[in-house]
């Protein structure tokens, strides 16, 4: 999957997943959610069926950097084997 085509939108989706979760989410868990959604919904979500762990990791890195630049009052942290906003 092309990083240029997916990562910007992927970053937003992962941010929403983390925000809506009541516990830290791991990379594999987030990727599995994307793959299952792509299989179930198809159409616009079908590209996410090809997302790799490295794509998720790259998007999370970009999300963390964007949050640090914006100084929004919270950060993306890695705890307990997963990611959460803190």
MOTA-V186628 format. One record per pair of residues at least 24 apart in sequence whose C-alpha atoms are under 8 Angstrom apart, sorted by the first residue. I is the first residue (numbers start at 1). GAP is how many residues later the second one is. Records with the same first field share a line. If there is no record, write none. Layout:
I = GAP / GAP
//
This chain:
1 = 46 / 49 / 50 / 51 / 54
3 = 52
6 = 41 / 42
7 = 48 / 49 / 51 / 52
8 = 51
10 = 46 / 49
11 = 45 / 48 / 49 / 51 / 52
12 = 51
14 = 42 / 45 / 46
15 = 48
18 = 65 / 66 / 67
19 = 65 / 66
23 = 61
24 = 54 / 55 / 56 / 57 / 58 / 59 / 60
25 = 56 / 57 / 58 / 59
26 = 55 / 56 / 57
27 = 26 / 29 / 30 / 55
28 = 25
30 = 26
31 = 25
//
